[in-house]
């Protein structure tokens, strides 16, 4: 369950990157875009919802 990856679109540069749900939870939804380096704050509920939708 925790090894599920979710794909998140960057709000700034538009790149889509993937992250483990577990990793997102550890960072409390604060995820840095690997492309432009800007910080995003996602709600963990939203990340779980995306993860659930991929299966
Ligand atoms: Zn970006």
mmCIF file of the protein (N, C-alpha, C, O) and its ligand, coordinates in Angstrom:
data_MODEL
# 
_entry.id   MODEL 
# 
loop_
_entity.id 
_entity.type 
_entity.pdbx_number_of_molecules 
1 polymer     1 
2 non-polymer 1 
# 
_entity_poly.entity_id                      1 
_entity_poly.type                           'polypeptide(L)' 
_entity_poly.nstd_linkage                   no 
_entity_poly.nstd_monomer                   no 
_entity_poly.pdbx_seq_one_letter_code       
;(UNK)(UNK)(UNK)(UNK)(UNK)(UNK)(UNK)(UNK)(UNK)(UNK)(UNK)(UNK)(UNK)(UNK)(UNK)(UNK)
(UNK)(UNK)(UNK)(UNK)(UNK)(UNK)(UNK)(UNK)(UNK)(UNK)(UNK)(UNK)(UNK)(UNK)(UNK)(UNK)
(UNK)(UNK)(UNK)(UNK)(UNK)(UNK)(UNK)(UNK)(UNK)(UNK)(UNK)(UNK)(UNK)(UNK)(UNK)(UNK)
(UNK)(UNK)(UNK)(UNK)(UNK)(UNK)(UNK)
;
_entity_poly.pdbx_seq_one_letter_code_can   XXXXXXXXXXXXXXXXXXXXXXXXXXXXXXXXXXXXXXXXXXXXXXXXXXXXXXX 
_entity_poly.pdbx_strand_id                 A 
# 
loop_
_entity_poly_seq.entity_id 
_entity_poly_seq.num 
_entity_poly_seq.mon_id 
_entity_poly_seq.hetero 
1 1  UNK n 
1 2  UNK n 
1 3  UNK n 
1 4  UNK n 
1 5  UNK n 
1 6  UNK n 
1 7  UNK n 
1 8  UNK n 
1 9  UNK n 
1 10 UNK n 
1 11 UNK n 
1 12 UNK n 
1 13 UNK n 
1 14 UNK n 
1 15 UNK n 
1 16 UNK n 
1 17 UNK n 
1 18 UNK n 
1 19 UNK n 
1 20 UNK n 
1 21 UNK n 
1 22 UNK n 
1 23 UNK n 
1 24 UNK n 
1 25 UNK n 
1 26 UNK n 
1 27 UNK n 
1 28 UNK n 
1 29 UNK n 
1 30 UNK n 
1 31 UNK n 
1 32 UNK n 
1 33 UNK n 
1 34 UNK n 
1 35 UNK n 
1 36 UNK n 
1 37 UNK n 
1 38 UNK n 
1 39 UNK n 
1 40 UNK n 
1 41 UNK n 
1 42 UNK n 
1 43 UNK n 
1 44 UNK n 
1 45 UNK n 
1 46 UNK n 
1 47 UNK n 
1 48 UNK n 
1 49 UNK n 
1 50 UNK n 
1 51 UNK n 
1 52 UNK n 
1 53 UNK n 
1 54 UNK n 
1 55 UNK n 
# 
loop_
_struct_asym.id 
_struct_asym.entity_id 
A 1 
B 2 
# 
loop_
_chem_comp.id 
_chem_comp.type 
_chem_comp.mon_nstd_flag 
UNK 'L-peptide linking' . 
ZN  non-polymer         . 
# 
_pdbx_entity_nonpoly.entity_id   2 
_pdbx_entity_nonpoly.name        ? 
_pdbx_entity_nonpoly.comp_id     ZN 
# 
_pdbx_nonpoly_scheme.asym_id         B 
_pdbx_nonpoly_scheme.entity_id       2 
_pdbx_nonpoly_scheme.mon_id          ZN 
_pdbx_nonpoly_scheme.ndb_seq_num     1 
_pdbx_nonpoly_scheme.pdb_seq_num     101 
_pdbx_nonpoly_scheme.auth_seq_num    101 
_pdbx_nonpoly_scheme.pdb_mon_id      ZN 
_pdbx_nonpoly_scheme.auth_mon_id     ZN 
_pdbx_nonpoly_scheme.pdb_strand_id   A 
_pdbx_nonpoly_scheme.pdb_ins_code    . 
# 
loop_
_atom_site.group_PDB 
_atom_site.id 
_atom_site.type_symbol 
_atom_site.label_atom_id 
_atom_site.label_alt_id 
_atom_site.label_comp_id 
_atom_site.label_asym_id 
_atom_site.label_entity_id 
_atom_site.label_seq_id 
_atom_site.pdbx_PDB_ins_code 
_atom_site.Cartn_x 
_atom_site.Cartn_y 
_atom_site.Cartn_z 
_atom_site.occupancy 
_atom_site.B_iso_or_equiv 
_atom_site.pdbx_formal_charge 
_atom_site.auth_seq_id 
_atom_site.auth_comp_id 
_atom_site.auth_asym_id 
_atom_site.auth_atom_id 
_atom_site.pdbx_PDB_model_num 
ATOM   1   N  N  . UNK A 1 1  ? 0.837  -1.205 0.000   1.00 0.00 ? 1   UNK A N  1 
ATOM   2   C  CA . UNK A 1 1  ? 0.000  0.000  0.000   1.00 0.00 ? 1   UNK A CA 1 
ATOM   3   C  C  . UNK A 1 1  ? 0.866  1.246  0.000   1.00 0.00 ? 1   UNK A C  1 
ATOM   4   O  O  . UNK A 1 1  ? 0.635  2.171  -0.778  1.00 0.00 ? 1   UNK A O  1 
ATOM   5   N  N  . UNK A 1 2  ? 1.874  1.268  0.884   1.00 0.00 ? 2   UNK A N  1 
ATOM   6   C  CA . UNK A 1 2  ? 2.715  2.461  0.983   1.00 0.00 ? 2   UNK A CA 1 
ATOM   7   C  C  . UNK A 1 2  ? 3.704  2.565  -0.165  1.00 0.00 ? 2   UNK A C  1 
ATOM   8   O  O  . UNK A 1 2  ? 4.337  3.605  -0.350  1.00 0.00 ? 2   UNK A O  1 
ATOM   9   N  N  . UNK A 1 3  ? 3.842  1.480  -0.948  1.00 0.00 ? 3   UNK A N  1 
ATOM   10  C  CA . UNK A 1 3  ? 4.800  1.515  -2.052  1.00 0.00 ? 3   UNK A CA 1 
ATOM   11  C  C  . UNK A 1 3  ? 4.173  2.020  -3.349  1.00 0.00 ? 3   UNK A C  1 
ATOM   12  O  O  . UNK A 1 3  ? 4.799  1.991  -4.409  1.00 0.00 ? 3   UNK A O  1 
ATOM   13  N  N  . UNK A 1 4  ? 2.943  2.476  -3.248  1.00 0.00 ? 4   UNK A N  1 
ATOM   14  C  CA . UNK A 1 4  ? 2.280  3.021  -4.437  1.00 0.00 ? 4   UNK A CA 1 
ATOM   15  C  C  . UNK A 1 4  ? 2.897  4.380  -4.785  1.00 0.00 ? 4   UNK A C  1 
ATOM   16  O  O  . UNK A 1 4  ? 3.151  5.210  -3.913  1.00 0.00 ? 4   UNK A O  1 
ATOM   17  N  N  . UNK A 1 5  ? 3.126  4.576  -6.068  1.00 0.00 ? 5   UNK A N  1 
ATOM   18  C  CA . UNK A 1 5  ? 3.623  5.872  -6.529  1.00 0.00 ? 5   UNK A CA 1 
ATOM   19  C  C  . UNK A 1 5  ? 2.459  6.662  -7.099  1.00 0.00 ? 5   UNK A C  1 
ATOM   20  O  O  . UNK A 1 5  ? 1.556  6.103  -7.722  1.00 0.00 ? 5   UNK A O  1 
ATOM   21  N  N  . UNK A 1 6  ? 2.492  7.959  -6.880  1.00 0.00 ? 6   UNK A N  1 
ATOM   22  C  CA . UNK A 1 6  ? 1.487  8.822  -7.480  1.00 0.00 ? 6   UNK A CA 1 
ATOM   23  C  C  . UNK A 1 6  ? 2.195  9.798  -8.419  1.00 0.00 ? 6   UNK A C  1 
ATOM   24  O  O  . UNK A 1 6  ? 3.337  10.196 -8.184  1.00 0.00 ? 6   UNK A O  1 
ATOM   25  N  N  . UNK A 1 7  ? 1.503  10.167 -9.468  1.00 0.00 ? 7   UNK A N  1 
ATOM   26  C  CA . UNK A 1 7  ? 2.036  11.166 -10.382 1.00 0.00 ? 7   UNK A CA 1 
ATOM   27  C  C  . UNK A 1 7  ? 1.385  12.498 -10.080 1.00 0.00 ? 7   UNK A C  1 
ATOM   28  O  O  . UNK A 1 7  ? 0.161  12.613 -10.018 1.00 0.00 ? 7   UNK A O  1 
ATOM   29  N  N  . UNK A 1 8  ? 2.223  13.498 -9.894  1.00 0.00 ? 8   UNK A N  1 
ATOM   30  C  CA . UNK A 1 8  ? 1.724  14.823 -9.549  1.00 0.00 ? 8   UNK A CA 1 
ATOM   31  C  C  . UNK A 1 8  ? 2.212  15.840 -10.573 1.00 0.00 ? 8   UNK A C  1 
ATOM   32  O  O  . UNK A 1 8  ? 3.391  15.849 -10.929 1.00 0.00 ? 8   UNK A O  1 
ATOM   33  N  N  . UNK A 1 9  ? 1.326  16.680 -11.040 1.00 0.00 ? 9   UNK A N  1 
ATOM   34  C  CA . UNK A 1 9  ? 1.753  17.718 -11.969 1.00 0.00 ? 9   UNK A CA 1 
ATOM   35  C  C  . UNK A 1 9  ? 2.297  18.920 -11.206 1.00 0.00 ? 9   UNK A C  1 
ATOM   36  O  O  . UNK A 1 9  ? 1.708  19.357 -10.217 1.00 0.00 ? 9   UNK A O  1 
ATOM   37  N  N  . UNK A 1 10 ? 3.428  19.453 -11.674 1.00 0.00 ? 10  UNK A N  1 
ATOM   38  C  CA . UNK A 1 10 ? 3.983  20.654 -11.057 1.00 0.00 ? 10  UNK A CA 1 
ATOM   39  C  C  . UNK A 1 10 ? 3.102  21.845 -11.419 1.00 0.00 ? 10  UNK A C  1 
ATOM   40  O  O  . UNK A 1 10 ? 2.723  22.031 -12.576 1.00 0.00 ? 10  UNK A O  1 
ATOM   41  N  N  . UNK A 1 11 ? 2.783  22.650 -10.398 1.00 0.00 ? 11  UNK A N  1 
ATOM   42  C  CA . UNK A 1 11 ? 1.921  23.810 -10.629 1.00 0.00 ? 11  UNK A CA 1 
ATOM   43  C  C  . UNK A 1 11 ? 2.663  24.922 -11.353 1.00 0.00 ? 11  UNK A C  1 
ATOM   44  O  O  . UNK A 1 11 ? 2.043  25.828 -11.910 1.00 0.00 ? 11  UNK A O  1 
ATOM   45  N  N  . UNK A 1 12 ? 3.995  24.855 -11.345 1.00 0.00 ? 12  UNK A N  1 
ATOM   46  C  CA . UNK A 1 12 ? 4.783  25.969 -11.870 1.00 0.00 ? 12  UNK A CA 1 
ATOM   47  C  C  . UNK A 1 12 ? 5.337  25.702 -13.262 1.00 0.00 ? 12  UNK A C  1 
ATOM   48  O  O  . UNK A 1 12 ? 5.209  26.541 -14.154 1.00 0.00 ? 12  UNK A O  1 
ATOM   49  N  N  . UNK A 1 13 ? 5.957  24.530 -13.452 1.00 0.00 ? 13  UNK A N  1 
ATOM   50  C  CA . UNK A 1 13 ? 6.582  24.269 -14.745 1.00 0.00 ? 13  UNK A CA 1 
ATOM   51  C  C  . UNK A 1 13 ? 5.789  23.270 -15.588 1.00 0.00 ? 13  UNK A C  1 
ATOM   52  O  O  . UNK A 1 13 ? 6.080  23.080 -16.769 1.00 0.00 ? 13  UNK A O  1 
ATOM   53  N  N  . UNK A 1 14 ? 4.777  22.626 -14.971 1.00 0.00 ? 14  UNK A N  1 
ATOM   54  C  CA . UNK A 1 14 ? 3.917  21.737 -15.740 1.00 0.00 ? 14  UNK A CA 1 
ATOM   55  C  C  . UNK A 1 14 ? 4.450  20.325 -15.903 1.00 0.00 ? 14  UNK A C  1 
ATOM   56  O  O  . UNK A 1 14 ? 3.772  19.470 -16.472 1.00 0.00 ? 14  UNK A O  1 
ATOM   57  N  N  . UNK A 1 15 ? 5.659  20.067 -15.409 1.00 0.00 ? 15  UNK A N  1 
ATOM   58  C  CA . UNK A 1 15 ? 6.204  18.717 -15.485 1.00 0.00 ? 15  UNK A CA 1 
ATOM   59  C  C  . UNK A 1 15 ? 5.423  17.787 -14.555 1.00 0.00 ? 15  UNK A C  1 
ATOM   60  O  O  . UNK A 1 15 ? 4.953  18.203 -13.496 1.00 0.00 ? 15  UNK A O  1 
ATOM   61  N  N  . UNK A 1 16 ? 5.293  16.533 -14.962 1.00 0.00 ? 16  UNK A N  1 
ATOM   62  C  CA . UNK A 1 16 ? 4.670  15.541 -14.093 1.00 0.00 ? 16  UNK A CA 1 
ATOM   63  C  C  . UNK A 1 16 ? 5.772  14.695 -13.497 1.00 0.00 ? 16  UNK A C  1 
ATOM   64  O  O  . UNK A 1 16 ? 6.617  14.159 -14.215 1.00 0.00 ? 16  UNK A O  1 
ATOM   65  N  N  . UNK A 1 17 ? 5.760  14.578 -12.186 1.00 0.00 ? 17  UNK A N  1 
ATOM   66  C  CA . UNK A 1 17 ? 6.765  13.751 -11.526 1.00 0.00 ? 17  UNK A CA 1 
ATOM   67  C  C  . UNK A 1 17 ? 6.052  12.778 -10.601 1.00 0.00 ? 17  UNK A C  1 
ATOM   68  O  O  . UNK A 1 17 ? 4.908  13.015 -10.213 1.00 0.00 ? 17  UNK A O  1 
ATOM   69  N  N  . UNK A 1 18 ? 6.713  11.695 -10.248 1.00 0.00 ? 18  UNK A N  1 
ATOM   70  C  CA . UNK A 1 18 ? 6.066  10.710 -9.388  1.00 0.00 ? 18  UNK A CA 1 
ATOM   71  C  C  . UNK A 1 18 ? 6.791  10.621 -8.062  1.00 0.00 ? 18  UNK A C  1 
ATOM   72  O  O  . UNK A 1 18 ? 7.995  10.854 -7.961  1.00 0.00 ? 18  UNK A O  1 
ATOM   73  N  N  . UNK A 1 19 ? 6.022  10.280 -7.059  1.00 0.00 ? 19  UNK A N  1 
ATOM   74  C  CA . UNK A 1 19 ? 6.575  10.174 -5.705  1.00 0.00 ? 19  UNK A CA 1 
ATOM   75  C  C  . UNK A 1 19 ? 5.856  9.039  -4.997  1.00 0.00 ? 19  UNK A C  1 
ATOM   76  O  O  . UNK A 1 19 ? 4.684  8.772  -5.264  1.00 0.00 ? 19  UNK A O  1 
ATOM   77  N  N  . UNK A 1 20 ? 6.567  8.369  -4.090  1.00 0.00 ? 20  UNK A N  1 
ATOM   78  C  CA . UNK A 1 20 ? 5.919  7.341  -3.281  1.00 0.00 ? 20  UNK A CA 1 
ATOM   79  C  C  . UNK A 1 20 ? 4.958  7.997  -2.302  1.00 0.00 ? 20  UNK A C  1 
ATOM   80  O  O  . UNK A 1 20 ? 5.247  9.055  -1.743  1.00 0.00 ? 20  UNK A O  1 
ATOM   81  N  N  . UNK A 1 21 ? 3.821  7.363  -2.104  1.00 0.00 ? 21  UNK A N  1 
ATOM   82  C  CA . UNK A 1 21 ? 2.843  7.865  -1.137  1.00 0.00 ? 21  UNK A CA 1 
ATOM   83  C  C  . UNK A 1 21 ? 3.484  7.974  0.245   1.00 0.00 ? 21  UNK A C  1 
ATOM   84  O  O  . UNK A 1 21 ? 3.255  8.937  0.976   1.00 0.00 ? 21  UNK A O  1 
ATOM   85  N  N  . UNK A 1 22 ? 4.294  6.966  0.591   1.00 0.00 ? 22  UNK A N  1 
ATOM   86  C  CA . UNK A 1 22 ? 4.969  6.958  1.890   1.00 0.00 ? 22  UNK A CA 1 
ATOM   87  C  C  . UNK A 1 22 ? 5.870  8.191  2.039   1.00 0.00 ? 22  UNK A C  1 
ATOM   88  O  O  . UNK A 1 22 ? 5.916  8.828  3.092   1.00 0.00 ? 22  UNK A O  1 
ATOM   89  N  N  . UNK A 1 23 ? 6.585  8.506  0.949   1.00 0.00 ? 23  UNK A N  1 
ATOM   90  C  CA . UNK A 1 23 ? 7.496  9.646  0.971   1.00 0.00 ? 23  UNK A CA 1 
ATOM   91  C  C  . UNK A 1 23 ? 6.720  10.957 1.130   1.00 0.00 ? 23  UNK A C  1 
ATOM   92  O  O  . UNK A 1 23 ? 7.118  11.850 1.877   1.00 0.00 ? 23  UNK A O  1 
ATOM   93  N  N  . UNK A 1 24 ? 5.611  11.043 0.410   1.00 0.00 ? 24  UNK A N  1 
ATOM   94  C  CA . UNK A 1 24 ? 4.769  12.235 0.517   1.00 0.00 ? 24  UNK A CA 1 
ATOM   95  C  C  . UNK A 1 24 ? 4.255  12.403 1.940   1.00 0.00 ? 24  UNK A C  1 
ATOM   96  O  O  . UNK A 1 24 ? 4.184  13.517 2.459   1.00 0.00 ? 24  UNK A O  1 
ATOM   97  N  N  . UNK A 1 25 ? 3.895  11.280 2.566   1.00 0.00 ? 25  UNK A N  1 
ATOM   98  C  CA . UNK A 1 25 ? 3.378  11.324 3.935   1.00 0.00 ? 25  UNK A CA 1 
ATOM   99  C  C  . UNK A 1 25 ? 4.476  11.766 4.903   1.00 0.00 ? 25  UNK A C  1 
ATOM   100 O  O  . UNK A 1 25 ? 4.230  12.552 5.818   1.00 0.00 ? 25  UNK A O  1 
ATOM   101 N  N  . UNK A 1 26 ? 5.696  11.248 4.689   1.00 0.00 ? 26  UNK A N  1 
ATOM   102 C  CA . UNK A 1 26 ? 6.818  11.620 5.560   1.00 0.00 ? 26  UNK A CA 1 
ATOM   103 C  C  . UNK A 1 26 ? 7.122  13.111 5.472   1.00 0.00 ? 26  UNK A C  1 
ATOM   104 O  O  . UNK A 1 26 ? 7.547  13.728 6.448   1.00 0.00 ? 26  UNK A O  1 
ATOM   105 N  N  . UNK A 1 27 ? 6.902  13.675 4.299   1.00 0.00 ? 27  UNK A N  1 
ATOM   106 C  CA . UNK A 1 27 ? 7.157  15.116 4.110   1.00 0.00 ? 27  UNK A CA 1 
ATOM   107 C  C  . UNK A 1 27 ? 5.917  15.949 4.397   1.00 0.00 ? 27  UNK A C  1 
ATOM   108 O  O  . UNK A 1 27 ? 5.904  17.158 4.167   1.00 0.00 ? 27  UNK A O  1 
ATOM   109 N  N  . UNK A 1 28 ? 4.886  15.303 4.896   1.00 0.00 ? 28  UNK A N  1 
ATOM   110 C  CA . UNK A 1 28 ? 3.627  15.963 5.223   1.00 0.00 ? 28  UNK A CA 1 
ATOM   111 C  C  . UNK A 1 28 ? 3.060  16.723 4.025   1.00 0.00 ? 28  UNK A C  1 
ATOM   112 O  O  . UNK A 1 28 ? 2.493  17.805 4.176   1.00 0.00 ? 28  UNK A O  1 
ATOM   113 N  N  . UNK A 1 29 ? 3.216  16.153 2.853   1.00 0.00 ? 29  UNK A N  1 
ATOM   114 C  CA . UNK A 1 29 ? 2.643  16.740 1.650   1.00 0.00 ? 29  UNK A CA 1 
ATOM   115 C  C  . UNK A 1 29 ? 3.489  17.824 1.015   1.00 0.00 ? 29  UNK A C  1 
ATOM   116 O  O  . UNK A 1 29 ? 3.122  18.370 -0.026  1.00 0.00 ? 29  UNK A O  1 
ATOM   117 N  N  . UNK A 1 30 ? 4.635  18.147 1.639   1.00 0.00 ? 30  UNK A N  1 
ATOM   118 C  CA . UNK A 1 30 ? 5.520  19.165 1.046   1.00 0.00 ? 30  UNK A CA 1 
ATOM   119 C  C  . UNK A 1 30 ? 6.510  18.477 0.124   1.00 0.00 ? 30  UNK A C  1 
ATOM   120 O  O  . UNK A 1 30 ? 7.399  17.753 0.572   1.00 0.00 ? 30  UNK A O  1 
ATOM   121 N  N  . UNK A 1 31 ? 6.344  18.713 -1.157  1.00 0.00 ? 31  UNK A N  1 
ATOM   122 C  CA . UNK A 1 31 ? 7.115  17.993 -2.161  1.00 0.00 ? 31  UNK A CA 1 
ATOM   123 C  C  . UNK A 1 31 ? 7.788  18.995 -3.090  1.00 0.00 ? 31  UNK A C  1 
ATOM   124 O  O  . UNK A 1 31 ? 7.150  19.918 -3.597  1.00 0.00 ? 31  UNK A O  1 
ATOM   125 N  N  . UNK A 1 32 ? 9.081  18.802 -3.303  1.00 0.00 ? 32  UNK A N  1 
ATOM   126 C  CA . UNK A 1 32 ? 9.806  19.693 -4.197  1.00 0.00 ? 32  UNK A CA 1 
ATOM   127 C  C  . UNK A 1 32 ? 9.799  19.128 -5.607  1.00 0.00 ? 32  UNK A C  1 
ATOM   128 O  O  . UNK A 1 32 ? 10.070 17.944 -5.811  1.00 0.00 ? 32  UNK A O  1 
ATOM   129 N  N  . UNK A 1 33 ? 9.494  19.966 -6.565  1.00 0.00 ? 33  UNK A N  1 
ATOM   130 C  CA . UNK A 1 33 ? 9.537  19.549 -7.957  1.00 0.00 ? 33  UNK A CA 1 
ATOM   131 C  C  . UNK A 1 33 ? 10.989 19.304 -8.348  1.00 0.00 ? 33  UNK A C  1 
ATOM   132 O  O  . UNK A 1 33 ? 11.829 20.187 -8.171  1.00 0.00 ? 33  UNK A O  1 
ATOM   133 N  N  . UNK A 1 34 ? 11.304 18.115 -8.880  1.00 0.00 ? 34  UNK A N  1 
ATOM   134 C  CA . UNK A 1 34 ? 12.687 17.822 -9.246  1.00 0.00 ? 34  UNK A CA 1 
ATOM   135 C  C  . UNK A 1 34 ? 13.159 18.601 -10.468 1.00 0.00 ? 34  UNK A C  1 
ATOM   136 O  O  . UNK A 1 34 ? 14.359 18.675 -10.733 1.00 0.00 ? 34  UNK A O  1 
ATOM   137 N  N  . UNK A 1 35 ? 12.229 19.177 -11.207 1.00 0.00 ? 35  UNK A N  1 
ATOM   138 C  CA . UNK A 1 35 ? 12.586 19.891 -12.431 1.00 0.00 ? 35  UNK A CA 1 
ATOM   139 C  C  . UNK A 1 35 ? 12.902 21.357 -12.142 1.00 0.00 ? 35  UNK A C  1 
ATOM   140 O  O  . UNK A 1 35 ? 13.973 21.842 -12.505 1.00 0.00 ? 35  UNK A O  1 
ATOM   141 N  N  . UNK A 1 36 ? 11.979 22.064 -11.493 1.00 0.00 ? 36  UNK A N  1 
ATOM   142 C  CA . UNK A 1 36 ? 12.188 23.497 -11.257 1.00 0.00 ? 36  UNK A CA 1 
ATOM   143 C  C  . UNK A 1 36 ? 12.571 23.810 -9.814  1.00 0.00 ? 36  UNK A C  1 
ATOM   144 O  O  . UNK A 1 36 ? 12.946 24.940 -9.504  1.00 0.00 ? 36  UNK A O  1 
ATOM   145 N  N  . UNK A 1 37 ? 12.477 22.805 -8.920  1.00 0.00 ? 37  UNK A N  1 
ATOM   146 C  CA . UNK A 1 37 ? 12.941 22.992 -7.558  1.00 0.00 ? 37  UNK A CA 1 
ATOM   147 C  C  . UNK A 1 37 ? 12.012 23.797 -6.660  1.00 0.00 ? 37  UNK A C  1 
ATOM   148 O  O  . UNK A 1 37 ? 12.405 24.209 -5.569  1.00 0.00 ? 37  UNK A O  1 
ATOM   149 N  N  . UNK A 1 38 ? 10.796 24.022 -7.108  1.00 0.00 ? 38  UNK A N  1 
ATOM   150 C  CA . UNK A 1 38 ? 9.861  24.769 -6.278  1.00 0.00 ? 38  UNK A CA 1 
ATOM   151 C  C  . UNK A 1 38 ? 9.044  23.833 -5.390  1.00 0.00 ? 38  UNK A C  1 
ATOM   152 O  O  . UNK A 1 38 ? 8.784  22.682 -5.741  1.00 0.00 ? 38  UNK A O  1 
ATOM   153 N  N  . UNK A 1 39 ? 8.654  24.352 -4.245  1.00 0.00 ? 39  UNK A N  1 
ATOM   154 C  CA . UNK A 1 39 ? 7.961  23.531 -3.252  1.00 0.00 ? 39  UNK A CA 1 
ATOM   155 C  C  . UNK A 1 39 ? 6.454  23.568 -3.460  1.00 0.00 ? 39  UNK A C  1 
ATOM   156 O  O  . UNK A 1 39 ? 5.858  24.613 -3.723  1.00 0.00 ? 39  UNK A O  1 
ATOM   157 N  N  . UNK A 1 40 ? 5.867  22.392 -3.332  1.00 0.00 ? 40  UNK A N  1 
ATOM   158 C  CA . UNK A 1 40 ? 4.414  22.295 -3.399  1.00 0.00 ? 40  UNK A CA 1 
ATOM   159 C  C  . UNK A 1 40 ? 3.895  21.806 -2.065  1.00 0.00 ? 40  UNK A C  1 
ATOM   160 O  O  . UNK A 1 40 ? 4.581  21.069 -1.356  1.00 0.00 ? 40  UNK A O  1 
ATOM   161 N  N  . UNK A 1 41 ? 2.710  22.207 -1.729  1.00 0.00 ? 41  UNK A N  1 
ATOM   162 C  CA . UNK A 1 41 ? 2.064  21.624 -0.565  1.00 0.00 ? 41  UNK A CA 1 
ATOM   163 C  C  . UNK A 1 41 ? 0.795  20.936 -1.017  1.00 0.00 ? 41  UNK A C  1 
ATOM   164 O  O  . UNK A 1 41 ? -0.183 21.573 -1.408  1.00 0.00 ? 41  UNK A O  1 
ATOM   165 N  N  . UNK A 1 42 ? 0.840  19.621 -0.952  1.00 0.00 ? 42  UNK A N  1 
ATOM   166 C  CA . UNK A 1 42 ? -0.340 18.846 -1.291  1.00 0.00 ? 42  UNK A CA 1 
ATOM   167 C  C  . UNK A 1 42 ? -0.999 18.375 -0.007  1.00 0.00 ? 42  UNK A C  1 
ATOM   168 O  O  . UNK A 1 42 ? -0.329 18.116 0.993   1.00 0.00 ? 42  UNK A O  1 
ATOM   169 N  N  . UNK A 1 43 ? -2.309 18.270 -0.049  1.00 0.00 ? 43  UNK A N  1 
ATOM   170 C  CA . UNK A 1 43 ? -3.010 17.672 1.082   1.00 0.00 ? 43  UNK A CA 1 
ATOM   171 C  C  . UNK A 1 43 ? -2.827 16.163 0.989   1.00 0.00 ? 43  UNK A C  1 
ATOM   172 O  O  . UNK A 1 43 ? -2.980 15.573 -0.081  1.00 0.00 ? 43  UNK A O  1 
ATOM   173 N  N  . UNK A 1 44 ? -2.502 15.550 2.111   1.00 0.00 ? 44  UNK A N  1 
ATOM   174 C  CA . UNK A 1 44 ? -2.293 14.103 2.099   1.00 0.00 ? 44  UNK A CA 1 
ATOM   175 C  C  . UNK A 1 44 ? -3.552 13.367 1.670   1.00 0.00 ? 44  UNK A C  1 
ATOM   176 O  O  . UNK A 1 44 ? -3.478 12.306 1.050   1.00 0.00 ? 44  UNK A O  1 
ATOM   177 N  N  . UNK A 1 45 ? -4.708 13.931 2.002   1.00 0.00 ? 45  UNK A N  1 
ATOM   178 C  CA . UNK A 1 45 ? -5.974 13.321 1.575   1.00 0.00 ? 45  UNK A CA 1 
ATOM   179 C  C  . UNK A 1 45 ? -6.066 13.283 0.052   1.00 0.00 ? 45  UNK A C  1 
ATOM   180 O  O  . UNK A 1 45 ? -6.557 12.313 -0.524  1.00 0.00 ? 45  UNK A O  1 
ATOM   181 N  N  . UNK A 1 46 ? -5.589 14.345 -0.592  1.00 0.00 ? 46  UNK A N  1 
ATOM   182 C  CA . UNK A 1 46 ? -5.611 14.391 -2.059  1.00 0.00 ? 46  UNK A CA 1 
ATOM   183 C  C  . UNK A 1 46 ? -4.661 13.358 -2.648  1.00 0.00 ? 46  UNK A C  1 
ATOM   184 O  O  . UNK A 1 46 ? -4.990 12.693 -3.631  1.00 0.00 ? 46  UNK A O  1 
ATOM   185 N  N  . UNK A 1 47 ? -3.484 13.224 -2.046  1.00 0.00 ? 47  UNK A N  1 
ATOM   186 C  CA . UNK A 1 47 ? -2.506 12.245 -2.532  1.00 0.00 ? 47  UNK A CA 1 
ATOM   187 C  C  . UNK A 1 47 ? -3.057 10.832 -2.393  1.00 0.00 ? 47  UNK A C  1 
ATOM   188 O  O  . UNK A 1 47 ? -2.897 10.003 -3.290  1.00 0.00 ? 47  UNK A O  1 
ATOM   189 N  N  . UNK A 1 48 ? -3.705 10.563 -1.267  1.00 0.00 ? 48  UNK A N  1 
ATOM   190 C  CA . UNK A 1 48 ? -4.313 9.241  -1.063  1.00 0.00 ? 48  UNK A CA 1 
ATOM   191 C  C  . UNK A 1 48 ? -5.391 8.975  -2.098  1.00 0.00 ? 48  UNK A C  1 
ATOM   192 O  O  . UNK A 1 48 ? -5.560 7.856  -2.582  1.00 0.00 ? 48  UNK A O  1 
ATOM   193 N  N  . UNK A 1 49 ? -6.120 10.047 -2.423  1.00 0.00 ? 49  UNK A N  1 
ATOM   194 C  CA . UNK A 1 49 ? -7.199 9.928  -3.391  1.00 0.00 ? 49  UNK A CA 1 
ATOM   195 C  C  . UNK A 1 49 ? -6.636 9.588  -4.779  1.00 0.00 ? 49  UNK A C  1 
ATOM   196 O  O  . UNK A 1 49 ? -7.182 8.744  -5.489  1.00 0.00 ? 49  UNK A O  1 
ATOM   197 N  N  . UNK A 1 50 ? -5.548 10.251 -5.148  1.00 0.00 ? 50  UNK A N  1 
ATOM   198 C  CA . UNK A 1 50 ? -4.897 9.981  -6.428  1.00 0.00 ? 50  UNK A CA 1 
ATOM   199 C  C  . UNK A 1 50 ? -4.375 8.543  -6.438  1.00 0.00 ? 50  UNK A C  1 
ATOM   200 O  O  . UNK A 1 50 ? -4.537 7.820  -7.421  1.00 0.00 ? 50  UNK A O  1 
ATOM   201 N  N  . UNK A 1 51 ? -3.746 8.140  -5.331  1.00 0.00 ? 51  UNK A N  1 
ATOM   202 C  CA . UNK A 1 51 ? -3.207 6.788  -5.231  1.00 0.00 ? 51  UNK A CA 1 
ATOM   203 C  C  . UNK A 1 51 ? -4.311 5.743  -5.366  1.00 0.00 ? 51  UNK A C  1 
ATOM   204 O  O  . UNK A 1 51 ? -4.132 4.716  -6.020  1.00 0.00 ? 51  UNK A O  1 
ATOM   205 N  N  . UNK A 1 52 ? -5.447 6.019  -4.742  1.00 0.00 ? 52  UNK A N  1 
ATOM   206 C  CA . UNK A 1 52 ? -6.566 5.084  -4.810  1.00 0.00 ? 52  UNK A CA 1 
ATOM   207 C  C  . UNK A 1 52 ? -7.100 4.989  -6.229  1.00 0.00 ? 52  UNK A C  1 
ATOM   208 O  O  . UNK A 1 52 ? -7.544 3.928  -6.668  1.00 0.00 ? 52  UNK A O  1 
ATOM   209 N  N  . UNK A 1 53 ? -7.052 6.108  -6.944  1.00 0.00 ? 53  UNK A N  1 
ATOM   210 C  CA . UNK A 1 53 ? -7.569 6.151  -8.302  1.00 0.00 ? 53  UNK A CA 1 
ATOM   211 C  C  . UNK A 1 53 ? -6.720 5.399  -9.302  1.00 0.00 ? 53  UNK A C  1 
ATOM   212 O  O  . UNK A 1 53 ? -7.200 5.041  -10.377 1.00 0.00 ? 53  UNK A O  1 
ATOM   213 N  N  . UNK A 1 54 ? -5.443 5.151  -8.960  1.00 0.00 ? 54  UNK A N  1 
ATOM   214 C  CA . UNK A 1 54 ? -4.547 4.470  -9.893  1.00 0.00 ? 54  UNK A CA 1 
ATOM   215 C  C  . UNK A 1 54 ? -4.715 2.953  -9.822  1.00 0.00 ? 54  UNK A C  1 
ATOM   216 O  O  . UNK A 1 54 ? -4.137 2.231  -10.634 1.00 0.00 ? 54  UNK A O  1 
ATOM   217 N  N  . UNK A 1 55 ? -5.485 2.474  -8.881  1.00 0.00 ? 55  UNK A N  1 
ATOM   218 C  CA . UNK A 1 55 ? -5.651 1.028  -8.749  1.00 0.00 ? 55  UNK A CA 1 
ATOM   219 C  C  . UNK A 1 55 ? -7.089 0.574  -8.906  1.00 0.00 ? 55  UNK A C  1 
ATOM   220 O  O  . UNK A 1 55 ? -7.372 -0.621 -8.817  1.00 0.00 ? 55  UNK A O  1 
HETATM 221 ZN ZN . ZN  B 2 .  ? 8.304  22.276 -11.513 1.00 0.00 ? 101 ZN  A ZN 1 
# 
